[in-house]
Amino acid sequence: MKPPGGCMRLAALAAALFVYAAAAADAPPVAPPDPGLLEFLGELAGEDADFIQYTTTREAKRAAKDAGNVPGAAAPAATVDAVAWDSLDAPTQQLLAGQAESWASLPPGRQYALADGAERWLGLDGIGRAQANDRWQTWRSLAPGQRERVHKAWARFRQLTPEQQQAVRTAFMRFKELPQEERDWVTDRWQRMTPEERDRAIQRRQAPGPQPGAMDNRPCPGCR
């Protein structure tokens, strides 16, 4: 006598689950992300390096200035304290297991970046982790001087009010929609300026305009 069709299907499903479980048991565990990636997430919040560099352009500074009169408190200067290993939760400790022995000897800034980066990583889904890894690879390709400039630009950006930050992000989204030739011109123009030219450009935007009928003799860097 043949077993009912439902029993046959249940037997087949059980066999399939058994094979899957055996294969999963043989699969190697997923390796934790590189500590450098976690540190990148903690230091720069996983932001796109292109966006951070864009924040130094005239267009970004103008967007922030235009939003400057919107009520909002600027972010206070960050102070970094040492992070005790025992203060980390179990998932974070597991992710940073390779740093456990040397944790106490790490500078407070690096402890904070690794801990914050691990927390961010644990909160990302698969797509977010892939995006973070891509941005980290871009970060790794930067020269040391470029990395230093990005760090400084990120520190300045964090001092903007939330409204100013959002205005810069909106300007960046518009910037990304420009043809590549125009995008290259916008970023290259600011990067080619000397520090003195950049200061004059900022002062020019912040200073009141000339009175009607007066000649504007304020210095201006090379314009298009």
Legacy VTK file of the C-alpha trace (Angstrom):
# vtk DataFile Version 3.0
C-alpha trace
ASCII
DATASET POLYDATA
POINTS 224 float
0.000 0.000 0.000
1.458 3.361 -1.038
1.736 6.109 1.556
-0.519 9.126 1.053
0.832 11.903 -1.204
1.126 14.312 1.745
3.419 11.926 3.609
5.621 11.554 0.565
5.991 15.311 0.246
6.869 15.635 3.926
9.476 12.900 3.595
11.021 14.639 0.588
11.098 17.980 2.431
12.749 16.385 5.458
15.400 14.819 3.243
16.087 18.157 1.544
16.437 19.924 4.906
18.852 17.235 6.075
21.049 17.695 2.993
20.979 21.515 3.421
21.921 21.272 7.096
24.841 18.976 6.281
26.089 21.355 3.590
25.764 24.344 5.941
27.739 22.518 8.613
30.573 21.915 6.154
30.605 25.557 4.952
33.385 27.697 6.440
32.237 30.469 8.816
31.924 33.976 7.387
35.116 35.893 8.106
34.703 39.174 10.017
35.371 42.355 8.025
38.848 43.810 7.891
39.554 46.061 10.912
40.459 48.790 8.429
36.922 48.721 7.083
35.468 49.007 10.582
37.813 51.892 11.378
36.744 53.606 8.150
33.093 53.228 9.153
33.836 54.716 12.563
36.002 57.601 11.361
33.995 58.709 8.314
30.622 57.063 8.999
31.101 55.073 5.801
30.538 58.211 3.735
31.477 58.352 0.076
34.891 60.016 -0.215
33.643 61.828 -3.328
30.864 63.409 -1.280
33.241 64.478 1.492
35.566 66.083 -1.045
32.580 67.786 -2.668
31.822 69.519 0.645
34.937 71.645 0.100
33.766 73.067 -3.247
32.366 76.553 -3.707
28.968 75.106 -4.603
28.791 73.130 -1.353
29.924 76.093 0.731
27.342 78.299 -0.971
24.595 75.777 -0.210
25.644 75.684 3.455
25.765 79.481 3.612
22.291 79.801 2.084
20.964 77.436 4.756
22.882 79.227 7.506
19.912 81.304 8.651
17.762 78.233 9.255
17.376 77.585 13.013
19.513 74.714 14.225
22.380 74.105 16.602
25.811 73.285 15.238
27.272 69.969 16.316
29.662 70.402 19.267
33.297 69.535 18.835
33.754 65.831 19.390
35.791 64.660 22.353
37.056 61.099 22.245
37.523 59.098 25.432
39.005 55.638 25.824
36.558 52.775 25.276
36.808 49.939 27.781
36.718 46.472 26.232
34.235 45.277 28.863
31.853 48.065 27.866
31.390 46.530 24.404
28.449 44.210 23.888
28.962 40.584 22.902
28.361 40.981 19.118
30.827 43.891 18.975
33.452 41.973 20.961
33.027 39.024 18.632
33.489 41.243 15.596
36.609 42.809 17.143
37.995 39.592 18.632
41.278 40.056 16.777
41.850 43.343 18.615
41.104 42.056 22.124
44.677 41.461 23.316
45.991 44.827 22.142
42.815 46.814 22.819
44.069 48.548 25.962
47.164 49.816 24.132
45.238 51.341 21.213
44.829 55.141 21.135
41.376 56.261 22.357
40.538 57.608 18.920
41.157 54.247 17.295
39.235 52.406 20.003
36.260 54.666 19.406
36.479 54.344 15.610
36.653 50.544 15.747
33.811 50.266 18.269
31.606 52.709 16.388
32.454 51.080 13.063
31.578 47.636 14.413
28.234 48.933 15.648
27.514 50.464 12.252
28.517 47.238 10.470
26.211 45.152 12.638
23.338 47.469 11.751
23.826 47.160 7.970
22.077 44.696 5.705
23.815 42.853 2.870
23.432 45.714 0.406
24.663 48.251 2.938
27.726 46.135 3.719
28.571 45.765 0.049
28.251 49.529 -0.404
30.419 50.178 2.657
33.085 47.833 1.309
33.058 49.596 -2.073
33.481 52.978 -0.391
36.290 51.612 1.745
38.099 50.353 -1.343
37.828 53.866 -2.806
39.184 55.268 0.471
42.128 52.871 0.340
43.012 54.087 -3.154
43.498 57.681 -1.973
46.991 59.044 -1.443
47.960 59.975 2.141
47.593 63.675 1.380
44.111 63.150 -0.014
43.102 61.156 3.059
44.235 63.981 5.324
42.187 66.493 3.327
39.137 64.227 3.480
39.504 63.875 7.255
39.669 67.649 7.664
36.721 68.171 5.312
34.650 65.636 7.270
35.489 67.365 10.561
34.329 70.703 9.108
31.171 69.169 7.671
30.206 67.740 11.062
30.325 71.253 12.530
27.492 72.393 10.243
23.948 72.484 11.498
21.698 69.587 10.445
19.939 71.954 8.027
23.239 72.985 6.453
24.361 69.364 6.164
21.140 68.467 4.402
21.530 71.432 2.050
25.020 70.236 1.100
23.746 66.684 0.530
20.968 68.004 -1.683
23.480 70.055 -3.658
25.634 66.943 -4.043
22.698 64.964 -5.455
22.167 67.711 -8.045
25.902 67.718 -8.730
25.843 63.972 -9.453
23.187 64.537 -12.115
25.494 66.852 -14.090
27.380 65.535 -17.135
30.791 64.154 -16.186
32.621 67.029 -17.884
30.833 69.608 -15.749
31.331 67.538 -12.594
35.076 67.360 -13.229
35.213 71.106 -13.791
33.406 71.909 -10.524
35.703 69.749 -8.382
38.916 70.588 -10.226
38.280 74.324 -10.019
38.257 74.322 -6.211
41.140 71.860 -5.881
43.356 73.971 -8.155
43.003 77.012 -5.894
45.742 77.851 -3.455
44.782 78.151 0.236
44.941 81.935 -0.133
42.590 81.867 -3.122
40.150 79.657 -1.227
40.186 82.054 1.745
39.526 85.016 -0.553
36.675 83.146 -2.228
35.073 82.401 1.140
35.539 85.994 2.321
34.058 87.257 -0.921
30.885 85.234 -0.400
30.591 86.254 3.254
31.286 89.964 2.810
28.407 92.341 1.948
28.166 93.304 -1.697
29.351 96.688 -3.046
27.081 99.686 -2.768
25.079 100.646 -5.876
27.255 102.529 -8.316
30.498 101.471 -6.626
33.152 99.430 -8.398
33.721 95.965 -6.932
37.492 95.585 -6.560
37.428 92.590 -4.262
39.918 89.893 -5.386
38.397 86.892 -7.068
40.160 83.656 -8.027
40.074 82.549 -11.609
36.452 82.092 -12.667
35.074 80.266 -15.633
LINES 1 225
224 0 1 2 3 4 5 6 7 8 9 10 11 12 13 14 15 16 17 18 19 20 21 22 23 24 25 26 27 28 29 30 31 32 33 34 35 36 37 38 39 40 41 42 43 44 45 46 47 48 49 50 51 52 53 54 55 56 57 58 59 60 61 62 63 64 65 66 67 68 69 70 71 72 73 74 75 76 77 78 79 80 81 82 83 84 85 86 87 88 89 90 91 92 93 94 95 96 97 98 99 100 101 102 103 104 105 106 107 108 109 110 111 112 113 114 115 116 117 118 119 120 121 122 123 124 125 126 127 128 129 130 131 132 133 134 135 136 137 138 139 140 141 142 143 144 145 146 147 148 149 150 151 152 153 154 155 156 157 158 159 160 161 162 163 164 165 166 167 168 169 170 171 172 173 174 175 176 177 178 179 180 181 182 183 184 185 186 187 188 189 190 191 192 193 194 195 196 197 198 199 200 201 202 203 204 205 206 207 208 209 210 211 212 213 214 215 216 217 218 219 220 221 222 223
